[in-house]
């Protein structure tokens, strides 16, 4: 594969989807960067990430028949990235997807040259964002804030702090993706 897989990871509330959306608005029409729509066993709503939905049975069948490049469980839901992303990688594009930190070992096994972008934010910023989503109780927000996930990130992981204005972290992410696209073109 000639392209580069860029995995965006970080705890709920750091703004991964916002960063991805910011970059999509600026790079999608270039034809060099592709943004993957995840499949989730949750119904889409206007306040959550833009994703495709499947019920548990359909998801299990899709997983069993190889329709996902990667799949995982988190927070009582199932997530999958459609296998079609590999066409974009074969075409030399940068492929961007929001992943769970727990799936990084599987990502690196399947795509050894993947770039991991770990998004962070200050704890109080995360708490405010989770509260504003309105999907969780104060207790579940506290559990998310207290949740500790071992870092386990590759040494090449790029870290982006998204505590402040979206355009600051967003432009850092756009530059990173544009650089990756230029490198993929040279390969």
Helices and strands as residue ranges (DSSP letters): E 4-9, H 16-27, G 28-30, E 33-35, E 38-40, E 52-53, H 56-64, E 68-74, E 77-82, H 85-90, E 94-98, G 101-103, H 104-110, E 115-120, H 123-133, H 138-146, E 158-161, H 166-186
